[in-house]
Each structure stands twice: as C-alpha cells, then as structure tokens.
Amino acid sequence: MDAMGARVRTIDDDRQELDMSREMWVRFEIYHDVVYAPEASLVAKELGCRGGWMGYFGTRSAPLGAASPEVVTAAFFNFHPQMVAKAVPQVWSVASPERFLQARPGARRRCAAPHAWR
C-alpha cells in the first residue's frame, strides 16, 4: 500500500497482464488476420469488390449494416474520411452487408488452414 492506502502495482502484476495479453493474441489474432490474408481478398473479389479497400471496408464494416462513410470513418478512427469514401457506400451496391457476413466463415476457413499451427 502507498501512503494514501492504495494498492501498489508490482512486477508480478505486470507479468500477469503480459501473459494474459500474449495468450489473447495467440487465441484471437487468427480472426484479425482474416482481414489481411490473400484468401480474404479472394472472397471479396468473388463478391464483386474492386480494389482491396472496398473489400476491406465491406468485410470489416458489414456488422454495422449498410453504414455511411461517416459511420465507417468513426468506427475505424485511423482512416482518412476521403479514403473511406472511395469505397463506402459504393461497396453496398456490389454486395450487401448480409452477403459479406455470410462470406466471412468461408474466408476464415480458407485462412485458418495455413495457420493451423498457431
């Protein structure tokens, strides 16, 4: 405890958090990898997407429904609005959010096979 009575963090606390972070990365990174894998690009192309960003934003933002460029920009805060606007909302005329969501399990299966060692 410190002078104010608060618990002081220890090196063991930091190690435990790091161990948990690494475990989560091992378990969940494969789902994140799906967005960037060549197999995911093939699925987006099969849906009719032109260019990688259209497939990227369509795949990632599909759970939001037919979201506007402003909503996608806000949700994916690190992309310039003009970059998002080049793909959204045009992506929803290529394939509906529902079609993107239906395609995601297939993309995961295609991507998982080469990475099964994880």
C-alpha positions in Angstrom: 0.0 0.0 0.0 1.1 3.5 -0.6 0.8 6.5 1.7 -2.8 7.0 0.6 -3.8 3.4 1.2 -3.9 2.4 -2.5 -2.5 -0.9 -3.6 0.8 -0.5 -5.4 1.3 -2.4 -8.6 4.1 -5.0 -8.6 6.3 -6.6 -11.2 4.2 -9.7 -10.8 1.1 -7.8 -11.7 2.8 -6.6 -14.9 4.0 -10.1 -15.8 0.5 -11.5 -15.3 -1.0 -8.8 -17.6 1.6 -9.5 -20.2 1.0 -13.3 -20.0 -2.7 -12.7 -20.4 -2.1 -10.3 -23.4 0.1 -12.8 -25.1 -2.5 -15.6 -24.6 -5.3 -13.4 -26.0 -3.1 -12.6 -29.0 -2.4 -16.3 -29.7 -6.1 -17.1 -29.4 -7.6 -14.2 -31.4 -5.0 -13.0 -33.9 -6.2 -15.5 -36.4 -9.6 -13.8 -36.6 -7.9 -10.4 -37.1 -5.5 -11.9 -39.7 -8.5 -12.9 -41.9 -8.9 -9.3 -43.0 -5.4 -9.1 -44.3 -4.9 -12.6 -45.7 -4.9 -13.2 -49.5 -7.7 -15.6 -49.1 -9.9 -12.8 -47.7 -9.1 -10.7 -50.8 -10.3 -13.6 -53.0 -13.6 -13.8 -51.1 -14.1 -10.0 -51.5 -13.3 -10.3 -55.2 -15.8 -13.2 -55.6 -18.4 -10.8 -54.1 -17.6 -8.3 -56.8 -15.3 -5.9 -54.9 -13.0 -3.7 -57.0 -9.7 -3.0 -55.2 -8.5 -4.0 -51.8 -10.0 -1.2 -49.8 -13.5 -1.9 -51.0 -13.2 -5.5 -49.8 -11.5 -4.4 -46.6 -14.2 -1.9 -45.6 -17.0 -4.1 -46.8 -15.7 -7.1 -44.8 -14.9 -5.1 -41.6 -18.0 -2.8 -41.5 -20.6 -5.4 -42.6 -21.7 -5.9 -38.9 -22.7 -2.2 -38.9 -25.2 -2.7 -41.7 -25.1 -0.5 -44.8 -23.2 2.1 -42.9 -22.4 5.5 -44.4 -18.8 6.7 -45.0 -19.1 8.9 -41.9 -20.1 5.9 -39.6 -17.3 3.7 -41.0 -14.7 6.5 -40.6 -15.8 7.0 -37.0 -15.7 3.2 -36.3 -12.3 2.8 -37.9 -10.9 6.0 -36.5 -7.5 5.8 -38.1 -8.6 6.1 -41.8 -8.9 9.4 -43.6 -12.5 10.2 -44.5 -11.7 10.6 -48.2 -10.1 7.1 -48.2 -13.2 5.5 -46.7 -15.5 7.5 -49.1 -13.7 5.9 -52.1 -15.1 2.5 -51.1 -18.2 3.3 -49.0 -21.1 3.4 -49.8 -20.4 2.0 -53.2 -19.4 -1.3 -51.6 -23.1 -1.8 -50.6 -24.1 -1.8 -54.3 -21.6 -4.5 -55.0 -22.7 -6.8 -52.2 -25.0 -6.3 -49.2 -23.7 -6.3 -45.7 -25.6 -9.6 -45.3 -23.6 -11.2 -48.2 -20.3 -10.0 -46.6 -21.4 -11.6 -43.3 -22.3 -14.8 -45.0 -18.9 -14.9 -46.7 -16.9 -14.4 -43.6 -16.9 -18.0 -42.3 -15.7 -19.2 -45.7 -12.8 -16.7 -45.5 -11.9 -17.8 -42.0 -11.8 -21.4 -43.1 -9.7 -20.6 -46.1 -7.3 -18.6 -43.9 -7.2 -21.0 -41.0 -5.7 -23.9 -42.8 -2.2 -22.5 -43.4 -2.1 -21.1 -39.9 -3.3 -24.1 -38.0 0.0 -24.3 -36.2 -1.0 -21.3 -34.1 
